[in-house]
Amino acid sequence: MTPLFDPGLQPERTALAWQRTCLAFLAGSLVALRVLPPILGPWSLLLSMAGVLEAVLLLSVVRRRYLRHHQILATPDGPPSRVGDGRLPAALGTSAVFAGIVSLVSVLSIRT
């Protein structure tokens, strides 16, 4: 009997890519916590903790999403025509751009 899908292909690579992205976001948030306090003061803690919280939440969402997709692919009926949506990439992209803009504006506004 042949397997329904190759378990080493796209779902696992996608899940690993999302995990790397979330971990990079987490690392960037922690670096911001170290670098931004002289510039933003107490706001840097809020910005960094928001990034850390979002990274942890996204890691849990990515894990649940991977398990759901794996279960769908393992069913004999095959995958439905539409499995997921684009809210996860949009949320991560929007928040990363927002945090980057806030940090960049703050750093560039320093008067020497």
C-alpha positions as CSV (number, residue, x, y, z in Angstrom):
1,M,0.0,0.0,0.0
2,T,1.4,3.4,-1.0
3,P,1.3,6.3,1.5
4,L,-1.2,9.1,0.9
5,F,1.5,11.7,0.8
6,D,5.2,12.0,1.2
7,P,5.6,13.1,4.9
8,G,9.0,14.7,4.2
9,L,8.0,17.3,1.8
10,Q,6.1,20.6,1.8
11,P,4.2,20.6,5.2
12,E,7.3,19.9,7.2
13,R,9.4,22.4,5.3
14,T,6.7,25.1,5.7
15,A,6.4,24.4,9.4
16,L,10.2,24.6,9.9
17,A,10.3,27.9,7.9
18,W,7.6,29.4,10.1
19,Q,9.4,28.2,13.2
20,R,12.6,29.9,12.0
21,T,10.8,33.1,11.2
22,C,9.1,33.2,14.6
23,L,12.4,32.5,16.4
24,A,14.1,35.2,14.4
25,F,11.3,37.6,15.4
26,L,11.8,36.5,19.0
27,A,15.5,37.1,18.8
28,G,14.9,40.6,17.2
29,S,12.5,41.5,20.0
30,L,15.1,40.5,22.6
31,V,17.8,42.4,20.8
32,A,15.5,45.5,20.8
33,L,15.1,45.1,24.5
34,R,18.9,45.4,24.8
35,V,19.4,48.2,22.3
36,L,16.4,50.5,22.5
37,P,16.1,51.5,26.2
38,P,18.5,54.4,25.9
39,I,16.5,55.7,22.9
40,L,12.9,54.9,23.8
41,G,13.1,54.6,27.5
42,P,10.2,52.6,29.1
43,W,8.5,52.3,25.7
44,S,11.2,49.9,24.6
45,L,10.2,47.4,27.2
46,L,6.6,47.6,25.9
47,L,7.7,47.2,22.3
48,S,10.0,44.3,23.0
49,M,7.6,42.4,25.2
50,A,4.9,42.8,22.5
51,G,7.3,41.3,20.0
52,V,8.2,38.4,22.4
53,L,4.5,37.7,23.1
54,E,3.6,37.8,19.4
55,A,6.5,35.4,18.6
56,V,5.4,32.9,21.2
57,L,1.8,33.1,20.1
58,L,2.8,32.7,16.5
59,L,4.9,29.6,17.4
60,S,1.8,28.0,19.0
61,V,-0.4,28.9,16.0
62,V,2.2,27.5,13.6
63,R,2.3,24.2,15.5
64,R,-1.5,23.9,15.6
65,R,-1.7,24.8,11.9
66,Y,1.0,22.2,11.0
67,L,-0.8,19.4,13.0
68,R,-4.2,20.3,11.3
69,H,-2.6,20.2,7.8
70,H,-0.8,17.0,8.6
71,Q,-4.1,15.4,9.7
72,I,-5.9,16.7,6.6
73,L,-3.2,15.3,4.3
74,A,-3.3,11.9,6.1
75,T,-7.0,11.4,5.6
76,P,-8.0,9.0,2.7
77,D,-10.3,11.7,1.2
78,G,-7.4,14.0,0.5
79,P,-7.1,17.6,1.1
80,P,-10.0,20.0,0.5
81,S,-9.6,22.7,-2.1
82,R,-8.7,25.3,0.4
83,V,-6.9,24.4,3.6
84,G,-5.7,27.7,5.2
85,D,-5.8,31.5,4.8
86,G,-3.3,34.2,4.8
87,R,-4.0,35.8,8.2
88,L,-0.8,34.4,9.8
89,P,1.6,35.8,7.3
90,A,-0.2,39.1,7.2
91,A,-0.2,39.4,11.0
92,L,3.5,38.6,11.3
93,G,4.4,40.9,8.4
94,T,2.4,43.8,9.6
95,S,3.7,43.7,13.1
96,A,7.3,43.3,12.0
97,V,7.0,46.3,9.7
98,F,5.4,48.3,12.4
99,A,8.0,47.4,15.0
100,G,10.8,48.1,12.5
101,I,9.4,51.5,11.6
102,V,9.0,52.5,15.2
103,S,12.5,51.4,16.0
104,L,14.0,53.1,12.9
105,V,12.2,56.4,13.5
106,S,13.3,56.3,17.1
107,V,17.0,55.7,16.3
108,L,17.1,58.2,13.5
109,S,15.5,60.9,15.7
110,I,18.4,60.8,18.1
111,R,20.1,64.2,18.2
112,T,23.8,64.0,18.7
